Structures are given as C-alpha cells and as structure tokens.
C-alpha cells in the first residue's frame, strides 16, 4: 500500500511527458509541411496572412534561432504561414 503513491506519481510524470512530446512532434511536423514561399505567394496572391489579412510577419528557425530553414508567421495573429531557406551568409575573411 505504501508503494501506490510513488507509483502513481511516476506514472503521471511519464504520461505527462508523453503527451508533451507528442504535442511538440505534431507541431514540428505541421511546420515541416508548410508550403515554400513561392508556392504560398502563388496560391494566395501575396504574402499577406490568409487568416487575418495582416502584412506584418516575423520569422524564426525551424529547429533553433540559427537554422537556415525559416518559418514565417503572422505578426498579428501568430499563425504559421510558409517556410523558406535563408541564403548562407558570406564567410568572414
């Protein structure tokens, strides 16, 4: 009987971790499936947000802030719009 509380706590921790990791992987899969910039522009006519119509945008790396694969999101509503590959910076001399 005295082992039931620790077992419940450990079980809750593992289930919670599984749920969080699953949600993160699903979101990353959705971001990887976003259209490229040219395909988005061709489909929607402009780079404006298809959800709210705003033209402001912010971009961030897919995996981290230094990633060359960039995700562009609406600055107003925060929805992910499209992705593009950032041009490599010239090497420092």
C-alpha positions as CSV (number, residue, x, y, z in Angstrom):
1,X,0.0,0.0,0.0
2,X,2.9,2.4,0.7
3,X,4.2,2.0,-2.8
4,X,1.0,3.1,-4.5
5,X,1.6,6.9,-4.1
6,X,5.1,6.8,-5.7
7,X,3.9,4.6,-8.5
8,X,1.0,7.0,-9.3
9,X,3.4,10.0,-9.3
10,X,5.9,8.2,-11.6
11,X,3.1,7.0,-13.9
12,X,1.6,10.6,-14.0
13,X,5.1,12.0,-14.9
14,X,5.6,9.6,-17.7
15,X,2.1,10.1,-19.2
16,X,2.5,13.9,-19.0
17,X,5.9,13.7,-20.6
18,X,4.5,11.5,-23.4
19,X,1.7,14.0,-24.0
20,X,4.0,17.0,-24.2
21,X,6.5,15.3,-26.5
22,X,3.6,14.1,-28.8
23,X,2.2,17.7,-29.0
24,X,5.7,19.1,-29.8
25,X,6.3,16.5,-32.5
26,X,2.9,17.1,-34.1
27,X,3.6,20.9,-34.2
28,X,7.1,20.3,-35.7
29,X,5.5,18.0,-38.4
30,X,3.0,20.8,-39.3
31,X,5.8,23.3,-39.6
32,X,7.8,21.0,-41.8
33,X,4.8,20.6,-44.1
34,X,4.3,24.3,-44.6
35,X,4.4,25.5,-48.2
36,X,7.5,27.2,-49.6
37,X,7.3,31.0,-50.0
38,X,6.8,30.9,-53.8
39,X,4.1,28.3,-53.5
40,X,2.3,30.3,-50.8
41,X,2.5,33.5,-52.9
42,X,1.2,31.7,-56.0
43,X,-1.7,30.1,-54.1
44,X,-2.8,33.3,-52.1
45,X,-1.7,36.1,-54.5
46,X,0.5,37.8,-51.9
47,X,2.5,37.2,-48.7
48,X,-0.3,38.6,-46.5
49,X,-1.7,36.4,-43.8
50,X,-4.5,34.2,-45.1
51,X,-6.1,34.2,-41.6
52,X,-6.4,37.8,-40.7
53,X,-5.0,39.7,-43.8
54,X,-2.2,41.4,-42.0
55,X,1.0,42.1,-43.9
56,X,3.4,42.1,-40.9
57,X,5.4,38.9,-40.4
58,X,8.2,37.5,-38.2
59,X,10.4,34.6,-38.9
60,X,12.2,32.1,-36.8
61,X,14.3,29.0,-37.4
62,X,12.7,25.6,-37.6
63,X,14.9,23.9,-35.1
64,X,16.7,26.9,-33.5
65,X,17.4,30.6,-34.0
66,X,20.4,29.9,-36.3
67,X,18.6,27.4,-38.5
68,X,18.7,28.3,-42.3
69,X,15.2,26.8,-42.7
70,X,13.0,29.7,-41.6
71,X,9.3,29.6,-40.7
72,X,7.3,32.8,-41.3
73,X,4.4,33.6,-39.0
74,X,1.9,36.4,-39.0
75,X,3.0,39.2,-36.6
76,X,-0.7,39.9,-35.6
77,X,-2.4,36.5,-35.2
78,X,0.8,34.3,-34.8
79,X,-0.3,31.7,-37.3
80,X,2.5,29.9,-39.3
81,X,2.3,30.9,-43.0
82,X,5.1,29.4,-45.0
83,X,8.8,28.5,-44.9
84,X,11.9,29.4,-46.9
85,X,15.6,28.6,-46.9
86,X,17.7,31.5,-45.8
87,X,20.7,32.3,-48.0
88,X,24.0,31.4,-46.5
89,X,25.9,34.3,-45.1
90,X,29.3,35.0,-46.8
91,X,32.3,33.6,-44.9
92,X,34.2,36.1,-42.8
93,X,37.6,36.9,-44.1
